[in-house]
């Protein structure tokens, strides 16, 4: 069974997930980029952050070095790489 995520457009399937591990002092967390697909087949990209493996609401802040980690990891996530191509 595919994992689901709630979106303003209804439930969506999580097709790909790319976590970027981060640390601020003693705090450890991850920013997560997810490729979602709605029931109608529309593709969505969600940015979230997680603590203890649970996605949280709120703003996602990435440092320049975290963006570089994300860029390098996109090669292993072709759907996200295609969706995020600028």
N, C-alpha and C positions, 0 to 999 in steps of 0.2 A: 504494500500500500504506500502510495506517495504521500509525503508529509504535506500538510496544508498550512496556509498562512491567511489571516484575516486582512483584507484590504478595504478601502472605501468602495471598491467595485464588487465586493463579495469575496467568497473564498477563492483562493488560488493555489495551484499546486506548486511546490518548490521543486524546480527542475535542477538547479545548480546552486551551490552555496560555497562562498569563498571567505573564510575567516582570516582576518589580519590581526595577529596577536599584538597586544600593546601593553605598556606598563607606564604608570605615572607614580613615581615613588614606590610605595609598597603595594599599590593597587594594581591588580592584573585583570585585564578584560580583553575583549576582542571586538573590533568593528567587523560587521558581516555584510557582504554584498550578496544578494540573492537574485537569481533569475526565476521569476514566477510566471505562471501561465493561468489566465482567467478561464472560467468555464466556457467563454466564447472563443478561446484560443488566442486572445491578445497577450502579448509578452509584456511583462512589467519588470522593472529593476527596483529592488528595495535595499536601502542602506539602513542598517540598524546597528546597535551595539549589544553585546551580551555579557552577562556575568554569570558564572556557574552554569554555562551552557544554555541559558534562557535569554531569548531576545527581549530587549527592553525598549520602551518608547523614549523618545527624547532626541535631542540633536546628536549627530555623529560628528566628531572632530578628528581629523586625520592630520598628522604632521607630514611634512614633505617626505621624510624617510619612510613613513607608512604608505604614502601614495606610491613610492618606488616599489615597496614590497608588493602592493596590490598589482602594479603594472607587471612585475615579474611573474606573479602567480597566475595572471590571466591566461597564459599559454596552456595551462592545465584545465581551463574552464572555457571551452570554445564558444558556448552559448553566451556567456557573459562578455567574453572578449568581443564578439560580434555586436552585442547590444551596446557596449560602451565605446565603440569606435567613434572617435570624434573627427 
